[in-house]
Amino acid sequence: MSTKVKATIEDLYEEKGKAELIDGEIQKFMPTGRRPSRASFNIALSLMEHERTHGGGVAVADNAGFIVDLPKRESFSPDAAWFAGAMDTNDDMDFFDGAPVFAVEVRSKNDYGAKAEREMAEKRRDYFAAGTLVVWDVDLLGEEIIKAYKADTPERPVIFKRGETANAEPAVPGWQMPVDDLFR
């Protein structure tokens, strides 16, 4: 009988590539394609501009780690995010301590189908349990490009389509982004 050793945050720091700590195991994620990469980058750039002009939080690009304390999950690594928690200036090389208030998950090539939908719904529940206020599910292939799920109404997303302006209220007050900018 073999006993599996539970992975830790320290193990996650040693991991090469994008990964999250779930159920005591490091789960790796495949690299993304061109369009999803550009979309998450454009969201992070828009958030960065909001940070510069309004403050109130920190724009976070893809592959950053957020440490959380949930029964089955110890970290997140969203495609883009907004962090409003305290910043530890003693060691800014560490992961963020706590969940982002706004998290973005941009669908990649393999993020479609019944299994992917279940996994994404479970991840949103984890985000909300950790304190995230808004989670965007960005589907660059569909008609409903952004589904903005909110912690207080997690089963009723706000839908944003091409030609519209999306927001992440109340997580990022005053920030807006044209949906069409996802495709630049």
C-alpha positions in Angstrom: 0.0 0.0 0.0 1.5 3.3 -1.0 0.7 6.5 0.8 0.6 9.6 -1.2 2.3 12.7 0.2 0.1 15.8 0.3 1.6 18.6 -1.7 2.1 22.0 -0.1 2.4 25.6 -1.1 6.2 25.2 -0.9 5.9 22.5 -3.5 3.8 24.8 -5.7 6.6 27.4 -5.6 8.9 24.7 -7.1 6.5 23.8 -9.9 7.4 24.8 -13.5 4.5 26.3 -15.4 0.9 27.2 -14.4 -0.5 25.1 -11.7 -2.9 25.1 -8.7 -3.0 23.2 -5.4 -6.3 21.2 -5.3 -7.1 18.3 -3.0 -3.5 18.1 -1.8 -2.2 17.7 -5.4 -0.6 20.0 -7.8 -2.7 20.2 -10.9 -1.0 21.6 -14.0 -2.7 23.5 -16.8 -1.9 23.4 -20.5 -0.6 26.5 -22.2 -3.3 28.5 -23.9 -3.8 29.5 -27.5 -3.3 32.8 -29.2 -6.8 34.3 -28.8 -7.3 33.3 -25.2 -3.8 34.6 -24.3 -4.5 37.9 -26.0 -7.9 38.3 -24.3 -6.5 37.7 -20.8 -3.6 40.1 -21.6 -6.0 42.8 -22.8 -8.1 42.4 -19.6 -5.0 42.7 -17.4 -3.9 45.8 -19.4 -7.3 47.4 -18.9 -7.1 46.6 -15.2 -3.6 48.1 -15.0 -4.8 51.3 -16.5 -7.6 51.4 -13.9 -5.1 50.8 -11.2 -2.9 53.7 -12.4 -5.8 56.1 -12.6 -8.1 55.0 -9.7 -6.1 52.8 -7.3 -8.1 50.7 -4.9 -6.4 47.5 -5.8 -3.8 45.7 -7.9 -4.1 44.5 -11.5 -2.8 40.9 -11.9 -1.8 39.2 -15.1 -1.9 35.5 -15.9 0.0 32.9 -14.0 0.1 34.7 -10.6 -0.6 32.5 -7.5 -3.2 33.3 -4.9 -3.0 31.3 -1.6 -6.4 30.4 -0.1 -7.5 28.2 2.8 -10.4 26.0 1.6 -11.1 22.4 2.5 -10.1 21.1 -1.0 -8.2 24.0 -2.5 -5.2 26.0 -1.4 -4.5 28.2 -4.5 -5.9 29.8 -7.6 -4.1 31.0 -10.7 -6.6 33.0 -12.8 -6.0 34.3 -16.3 -6.3 37.9 -15.0 -7.4 39.3 -11.6 -7.9 42.3 -9.3 -6.5 42.0 -5.8 -7.7 44.4 -3.1 -6.1 42.7 -0.1 -3.1 43.8 1.9 0.2 43.7 0.1 3.1 42.2 2.0 6.0 44.5 1.0 8.5 42.4 2.9 8.6 39.7 0.2 6.8 40.7 -2.9 8.2 37.6 -4.7 5.6 35.4 -2.8 2.1 34.5 -4.0 -0.7 36.8 -3.2 -2.1 36.0 0.3 -5.9 35.5 -0.2 -8.3 35.4 -3.1 -8.6 38.1 -5.7 -11.9 40.1 -5.5 -12.2 39.7 -9.2 -11.0 36.7 -11.2 -11.1 36.0 -14.9 -11.1 32.6 -16.5 -10.7 32.7 -20.3 -11.7 29.5 -21.9 -9.0 27.6 -23.9 -9.4 25.1 -26.6 -10.2 22.2 -24.2 -12.5 24.2 -21.9 -15.8 23.1 -23.6 -18.2 20.2 -22.9 -20.1 18.8 -19.9 -17.0 17.9 -17.9 -15.5 21.4 -18.4 -18.8 23.1 -17.4 -18.8 21.1 -14.1 -15.2 21.9 -13.4 -15.7 25.6 -14.1 -18.9 25.7 -11.9 -16.9 24.0 -9.1 -14.0 26.5 -9.4 -16.5 29.4 -9.3 -17.9 28.0 -6.0 -14.4 27.8 -4.6 -13.6 31.4 -5.7 -16.8 32.6 -3.9 -16.1 30.5 -0.8 -12.6 32.1 -0.7 -14.0 35.7 -0.9 -14.0 36.5 -4.6 -16.8 38.9 -5.5 -17.0 38.5 -9.3 -15.8 35.8 -11.6 -15.8 36.3 -15.4 -16.2 33.2 -17.6 -14.9 34.4 -21.0 -16.0 32.4 -24.0 -14.4 33.8 -27.1 -16.3 31.3 -29.4 -19.8 31.9 -28.1 -22.4 34.7 -28.6 -22.4 35.5 -24.9 -18.8 36.4 -24.6 -18.6 37.2 -20.9 -20.6 35.7 -18.2 -20.0 37.7 -15.0 -20.9 35.6 -12.0 -21.4 37.4 -8.7 -21.0 36.0 -5.2 -24.5 37.2 -4.2 -26.2 35.7 -7.3 -23.9 32.9 -8.4 -26.5 31.1 -10.5 -27.6 34.2 -12.5 -24.6 35.6 -14.5 -24.7 39.0 -16.1 -24.1 38.5 -19.8 -21.9 40.8 -21.9 -21.8 40.5 -25.7 -19.8 42.1 -28.6 -20.6 45.8 -28.9 -21.3 46.1 -25.1 -19.2 47.4 -22.2 -18.5 44.9 -19.4 -17.8 45.6 -15.8 -16.8 43.7 -12.6 -19.0 45.6 -10.1 -18.8 45.6 -7.2 -15.3 44.0 -7.2 -13.7 46.7 -9.3 -15.7 49.9 -8.8 -15.8 52.2 -11.8 -13.8 49.9 -14.1 -15.3 49.1 -17.5 -14.0 47.4 -20.6 -15.5 47.1 -24.1 -16.1 43.5 -24.9 -14.7 44.0 -28.4 -11.3 44.8 -26.7 -11.0 41.1 -26.0 -10.4 40.5 -29.7 -7.7 43.2 -30.3 
